[in-house]
Amino acid sequence: MVFFLLLIGAISSLPTRAQESRKNAVVRAVEKAGAAVVNVNTEEHVRERVNPFSGWGNDFFEEFFGDFFESFPERDYKRQSLGSGVIIDPRGYILTNEHVISQASKIKVSLINNREYEAQLIGADPRSDLAVLKISAPTSLPYLKMGRSDDLMIGETIIAIGNPFGLSHTVTTGVISAMHRSLKTDNRVYTDFIQLDASINPGNSGGPLLNINGELVGVNTAIYQQAQGIGFAIPIDRAKRIVRELIAHGEVKEIWLGLIVEDVTPRLARSLGYPQNYGVVVRRVHQRSPAEAAAFRPGDILTAIGRQKLGDKDVYLDLISSYGPNDTLQFTYFRQGREGRTSLVARVVPRELAEELGRDLLGISVNPLSRRFGPSRGVVVSNVQKNSPAGKIGIQPGDLIRQINKQRIEGLQDFRQAVLSLLNRNNALLLVQRGSYGYYVTLDL
């Protein structure tokens, strides 16, 4: 009888031993990280006022005339979406994509054991497409520490875990195809992405990208709708500062260096005696700024920040966004035939600079609306600088600014806040009203 029981026990253990013999590095990595991957389910409460112009295919037309039809009935409905996330702290902090939770009125998180929690939005940063959520659980939660992405290699095996199309805990594998990849969507240009040949589909967004050791090296994102057979992920080194600031402040603070730069053209390079074809040239240095303290001058060509070469303005702005207030930036620059090096400490942009930056970045000055504009929202353009971004695109005094990027402009305070958010960006989308007509225009800053 004892022999029979021992035989049964030996037979029952055979599948486990067989599984152990087949466990490779990918299986071990998934076992290590899988419990920290979550399903993010969002619910957006949408309220729309029905007006006779609805469905005409012109968003501005509907919004503008909606101001005059406030007595029309409203309709309510709910819109749901799915995404993924990864727990990065045993206290319940979850890293995901900003576009997964954008405009959500309710966020629910499901763990691998099917336990469901209401999630609190700690902070979101649309520019980096990252967000941090928090759930409260009676016990410590499984989590995955943030690793590093600066040593990733082309051809290295990677693992993506997520919930594509709502299918929970789906694992895909592949290799890193490229680093520092830029891609353009309908709304903006994203830079410094990891490109991989593992498919990243809707629902995968926000899930973890792992190396073969099961370490968190990136955040998967499905923002590129044309991707077929390829995927993209945000490097975890880029996410670390964003996460730190979102947890500490609920937002990411733009840094201020006091530099206005532009791309180096071949003609400009020849005139300055610069022998290379990369870098950005300093066009202006703000007074009482970190750049002025570091003795930068108009005409200096910035060629590197730390060890990263500055290919163009896009690379410059992308690198700047990875630094926070009080961080030290090491610059290499070219001036009058010689290479030099210097450093400066980044600061938070002073709020009193908003109107000056409006003139520098957009080329406009604005005033609050007077009563003659009726119930409209926004600010009125009082002056447009010649050859400025606004001047080149045709904005005129008397035009109303109704929106900058995603921020609606109700008055001067909104305008100032929106202008500060344009710092270290390449372009801005404005909703401009002239008379009874509205236009969306993109300004290259």
C-alpha positions in Angstrom: 0.0 0.0 0.0 2.8 2.4 0.9 4.6 1.4 -2.3 1.4 2.1 -4.3 1.0 5.6 -2.7 4.7 6.4 -3.4 4.2 5.4 -7.0 1.1 7.6 -7.3 3.0 10.5 -5.8 5.9 10.0 -8.2 3.6 9.8 -11.2 1.7 12.9 -10.1 4.9 14.8 -9.9 6.0 13.9 -13.4 4.2 16.8 -15.2 5.8 19.3 -12.8 9.3 17.9 -13.5 8.5 17.9 -17.2 7.4 21.6 -17.0 10.6 22.4 -15.1 12.7 20.9 -17.9 10.9 23.1 -20.4 11.2 26.4 -18.5 13.3 28.8 -20.4 14.3 32.4 -19.6 11.0 33.7 -21.2 8.8 31.6 -18.9 10.8 32.5 -15.9 10.6 36.2 -16.8 6.8 36.0 -17.2 6.4 34.1 -13.9 8.4 36.8 -12.2 6.5 39.8 -13.6 3.1 38.4 -14.5 1.4 39.0 -11.1 2.2 42.8 -11.3 0.5 43.3 -14.6 -3.1 44.7 -14.4 -6.0 45.3 -16.6 -7.2 48.9 -16.6 -10.8 49.5 -17.4 -12.0 53.1 -17.8 -15.4 54.7 -18.0 -15.9 58.1 -19.4 -19.1 60.0 -18.7 -20.0 62.1 -21.7 -22.6 64.8 -21.6 -23.6 66.5 -24.9 -26.0 69.3 -25.5 -28.1 68.6 -28.5 -28.1 71.5 -31.0 -29.3 71.8 -34.5 -25.8 72.0 -35.9 -24.7 68.6 -34.4 -23.4 66.2 -37.0 -22.4 68.9 -39.6 -18.8 67.6 -39.4 -17.3 70.8 -38.0 -16.3 70.7 -34.4 -15.7 74.4 -34.1 -19.1 75.2 -35.7 -20.9 73.0 -33.1 -18.9 74.4 -30.2 -19.3 78.0 -31.2 -23.0 77.9 -31.8 -23.4 75.7 -28.7 -22.7 78.8 -26.7 -26.0 80.3 -28.0 -28.1 77.2 -27.5 -27.7 76.5 -23.8 -31.5 75.9 -23.4 -31.3 72.8 -25.7 -31.6 69.4 -23.9 -28.5 67.4 -23.0 -27.9 63.7 -23.4 -25.7 61.5 -21.2 -23.9 58.3 -22.1 -20.9 56.3 -21.0 -17.9 55.3 -23.1 -15.6 52.5 -22.0 -12.0 51.6 -22.9 -9.4 49.0 -22.0 -5.7 49.1 -21.3 -2.9 47.7 -19.3 -0.7 48.7 -16.4 2.0 47.5 -14.1 2.3 47.8 -10.3 5.6 49.5 -9.6 5.3 49.8 -5.8 3.8 47.5 -3.1 1.7 50.4 -1.8 -0.4 50.2 -5.0 1.2 52.7 -7.5 0.5 51.7 -11.1 2.3 52.9 -14.2 0.3 53.1 -17.4 -0.2 55.3 -20.5 -1.9 58.7 -20.3 -4.1 58.0 -23.3 -5.5 54.9 -21.6 -7.1 57.0 -18.8 -7.5 60.3 -20.6 -10.9 61.9 -19.6 -11.9 58.9 -17.6 -14.5 59.5 -14.9 -14.0 56.1 -13.3 -11.0 53.8 -13.4 -11.1 50.1 -12.4 -8.1 47.9 -12.1 -8.2 44.1 -12.2 -5.4 41.9 -10.9 -4.4 38.5 -12.2 -6.4 36.9 -9.4 -9.5 38.7 -10.7 -9.7 41.0 -7.7 -11.0 44.4 -8.8 -10.2 47.8 -7.3 -11.3 51.4 -7.8 -8.2 53.3 -8.9 -7.3 56.9 -8.1 -5.5 59.0 -10.7 -2.4 60.4 -9.1 -1.2 62.3 -12.1 -0.9 62.2 -15.9 1.5 63.7 -18.4 0.1 63.9 -22.0 3.5 64.9 -23.4 5.2 61.7 -22.3 2.0 59.6 -22.6 2.5 58.4 -19.0 0.2 58.3 -16.0 0.3 57.0 -12.4 -2.7 55.4 -10.7 -3.1 54.1 -7.1 -5.2 51.3 -5.6 -5.6 50.5 -1.9 -5.4 46.9 -0.9 -5.5 45.3 2.6 -2.2 43.5 1.9 1.0 44.3 0.1 0.7 44.0 -3.6 3.0 42.2 -6.1 5.1 44.7 -7.9 7.8 45.1 -10.4 10.7 47.5 -9.8 11.7 49.8 -12.6 14.9 48.6 -14.3 17.1 50.4 -16.8 16.9 51.0 -20.5 20.2 52.7 -21.3 22.0 49.4 -21.9 19.4 47.8 -24.2 20.9 46.2 -27.4 19.5 45.9 -30.9 18.5 42.2 -31.4 18.0 41.7 -27.6 15.0 39.5 -26.7 12.1 41.3 -25.1 8.8 40.3 -23.7 5.5 42.3 -23.7 2.6 41.5 -21.4 -0.8 43.2 -21.7 -4.5 42.9 -22.4 -4.9 43.3 -26.2 -8.5 43.6 -27.2 -9.5 42.8 -23.6 -7.8 39.4 -23.7 -6.2 39.4 -20.2 -2.5 38.6 -19.6 -1.4 38.0 -23.1 2.4 37.5 -23.7 4.2 38.3 -26.9 7.9 38.1 -27.5 10.3 39.5 -30.0 13.5 41.5 -30.3 14.5 45.1 -30.1 14.5 46.4 -33.7 15.7 49.9 -33.1 16.3 52.5 -30.4 15.6 56.2 -30.2 12.8 55.9 -32.8 10.6 58.8 -33.7 7.0 58.4 -34.9 4.4 60.9 -36.0 0.7 60.6 -35.1 -2.2 62.9 -36.1 -1.6 65.1 -33.1 2.2 65.2 -32.5 5.6 63.7 -32.9 6.9 61.3 -30.4 10.6 60.7 -30.0 13.0 58.3 -28.3 10.9 55.2 -28.5 12.0 51.6 -28.4 10.9 49.8 -31.6 10.2 46.1 -31.3 8.9 43.3 -33.5 6.4 42.1 -30.9 2.9 43.3 -31.8 1.4 46.0 -29.5 -2.3 46.2 -30.1 -5.1 48.2 -28.5 -5.4 47.1 -24.9 -1.6 46.5 -24.7 -1.0 50.1 -24.0 0.5 50.7 -20.5 1.7 47.2 -20.1 5.3 46.3 -19.2 8.1 45.6 -21.6 10.6 43.2 -20.0 14.0 42.0 -20.8 15.0 38.4 -20.7 15.6 38.7 -16.9 12.1 39.9 -16.2 13.2 43.4 -15.5 10.9 46.4 -16.4 12.7 48.2 -19.3 9.8 50.0 -21.0 6.1 50.8 -21.1 4.3 49.5 -24.2 2.1 52.0 -26.2 -0.3 51.5 -29.0 -0.5 55.1 -30.2 0.7 54.3 -33.8 -2.3 52.9 -35.5 -0.5 52.1 -38.8 1.8 49.6 -36.9 1.6 46.1 -38.4 3.8 43.5 -36.9 5.8 46.1 -34.9 5.4 47.8 -31.6 6.7 50.7 -29.7 7.6 51.3 -26.0 8.6 54.2 -23.9 12.1 53.6 -22.3 11.9 53.1 -18.6 14.7 55.6 -18.0 12.6 58.3 -19.5 9.6 57.3 -17.4 11.4 57.4 -14.0 11.5 61.2 -13.7 7.9 61.4 -14.9 6.8 58.9 -12.3 8.7 60.6 -9.6 7.2 64.0 -10.3 3.6 62.6 -10.7 3.8 60.9 -7.4 5.3 63.9 -5.6 3.4 66.7 -7.3 0.6 65.2 -9.4 2.0 66.9 -12.5 5.3 67.2 -14.4 6.8 70.6 -14.1 8.4 72.1 -17.2 12.0 73.2 -16.7 13.3 76.6 -17.7 16.8 77.1 -19.1 16.2 80.5 -20.7 17.2 79.4 -24.1 15.4 79.9 -27.4 17.0 77.7 -30.1 16.5 76.7 -33.7 17.9 74.1 -36.1 21.3 74.7 -37.6 20.9 75.1 -41.4 23.9 74.6 -43.8 23.8 78.4 -44.6 23.9 79.3 -40.9 26.7 76.8 -40.2 28.8 78.3 -42.9 28.2 81.8 -41.6 29.3 80.8 -38.1 32.3 78.7 -39.3 30.7 75.5 -37.9 32.0 72.4 -39.8 29.4 69.9 -38.7 25.8 69.3 -39.8 24.1 68.7 -36.4 23.2 70.8 -33.4 21.0 73.7 -32.5 21.9 77.4 -32.5 20.9 79.7 -29.6 18.7 82.5 -31.0 18.0 84.2 -27.7 19.0 84.0 -24.0 16.5 85.3 -21.4 17.7 87.7 -18.8 18.2 86.4 -15.3 17.9 82.9 -16.5 20.1 79.8 -15.9 21.4 80.1 -19.5 22.5 83.7 -18.8 24.2 82.6 -15.6 26.1 80.0 -17.7 27.3 82.7 -20.1 25.5 81.4 -23.2 25.3 83.8 -26.1 23.1 84.1 -29.2 25.0 82.3 -32.0 26.3 79.5 -29.8 25.8 76.1 -31.3 24.8 73.4 -28.8 26.2 70.1 -29.9 25.5 67.7 -27.0 23.8 67.4 -23.6 25.9 65.0 -21.5 26.9 62.1 -23.8 23.9 62.6 -26.1 24.6 64.3 -29.4 22.1 66.9 -30.4 21.0 66.0 -34.0 18.4 68.7 -34.3 15.8 70.7 -32.3 13.5 67.7 -31.9 16.3 65.8 -30.2 17.2 68.8 -28.1 13.5 69.3 -26.9 13.2 65.5 -26.3 16.3 65.5 -24.1 15.3 68.6 -22.2 12.0 66.9 -21.3 13.9 64.1 -19.5 15.3 66.6 -16.9 13.5 68.1 -13.9 13.8 71.2 -11.8 17.2 71.5 -10.0 18.8 68.9 -12.3 22.2 69.8 -13.7 22.7 69.7 -17.5 26.1 69.4 -19.0 26.4 71.2 -22.4 29.0 70.9 -25.2 28.9 74.0 -27.5 30.7 75.6 -30.4 31.6 79.2 -30.3 33.9 81.2 -32.7 35.8 78.1 -34.0 36.2 76.4 -30.6 34.5 73.8 -28.6 33.5 74.5 -25.0 31.7 72.8 -22.1 29.6 74.3 -19.4 26.8 73.3 -17.1 23.6 74.9 -15.7 20.9 74.1 -13.2 17.4 73.9 -14.6 14.7 75.9 -12.8 10.9 75.9 -12.8 9.6 78.5 -15.3 8.6 81.7 -13.6 4.9 82.3 -14.0 5.4 86.0 -14.6 7.2 85.1 -17.9 3.9 83.9 -19.5 3.2 87.0 -21.5 6.8 87.4 -22.6 6.8 83.8 -23.7 3.6 84.4 -25.6 5.4 87.0 -27.6 8.6 84.9 -28.0 7.0 81.6 -28.8 3.7 82.6 -30.6 4.4 86.2 -31.6 1.2 87.6 -30.1 0.0 89.7 -27.2 -3.6 89.3 -25.9 -6.2 91.1 -23.8 -9.2 89.8 -21.9 -12.5 89.9 -23.8 -14.9 92.8 -23.6 -18.7 92.5 -23.5 -18.9 93.2 -27.2 -17.9 89.6 -27.9 -21.0 88.3 -26.2 -21.0 84.9 -24.5 -17.8 83.7 -26.3 -14.8 82.4 -24.3 -11.2 83.1 -25.0 -8.8 86.0 -25.2 -8.5 88.6 -28.0 -5.3 89.2 -29.9 -4.1 92.8 -29.4 -0.8 92.6 -31.3 0.9 90.3 -33.8 4.7 90.5 -34.4 5.8 90.5 -38.0 7.5 87.3 -39.2 6.5 85.5 -36.0 4.8 82.1 -36.0 1.4 83.8 -35.6 2.2 86.5 -38.2 3.3 84.0 -40.8 0.2 81.9 -40.5 -2.1 85.0 -40.7 -3.4 85.6 -37.2 -4.6 89.2 -36.9 -5.4 91.7 -34.1 -9.0 91.2 -33.1 -8.9 87.4 -33.6 -10.0 85.3 -30.6 -7.9 82.5 -29.2 -10.3 79.8 -28.0 -8.0 76.8 -27.4 -4.3 76.0 -27.2 -3.6 72.3 -27.8 -6.1 70.5 -25.5 -6.6 73.4 -23.1 -9.7 75.5 -23.5 -9.0 79.2 -23.0 -11.7 80.9 -20.9 -9.6 84.0 -20.0 -6.1 85.4 -19.4 -5.2 82.9 -16.6 -5.9 79.9 -19.0 -3.9 81.6 -21.7 -0.9 82.1 -19.5 -1.0 78.6 -18.2 -1.3 77.2 -21.7 1.7 79.3 -22.9 3.9 78.0 -20.1 3.0 74.5 -21.2 4.4 75.3 -24.6 7.9 75.7 -23.3 10.3 73.1 -24.8 7.8 72.2 -27.5 8.1 72.4 -31.3 4.5 73.4 -32.2 1.1 74.4 -30.9 -2.4 73.8 -32.2 -4.6 76.9 -31.8 -8.4 77.2 -32.2 -8.8 80.8 -33.6 -12.1 82.6 -34.1 -12.5 85.4 -36.6 -16.0 86.8 -36.7 -18.3 83.8 -36.8 -15.7 81.4 -38.3 -13.3 79.2 -36.5 -10.0 77.7 -37.7 -7.6 75.2 -36.3 -4.0 76.3 -37.0 -0.7 74.7 -36.2 2.1 77.1 -35.3 5.8 76.0 -35.5 7.3 77.6 -32.4 
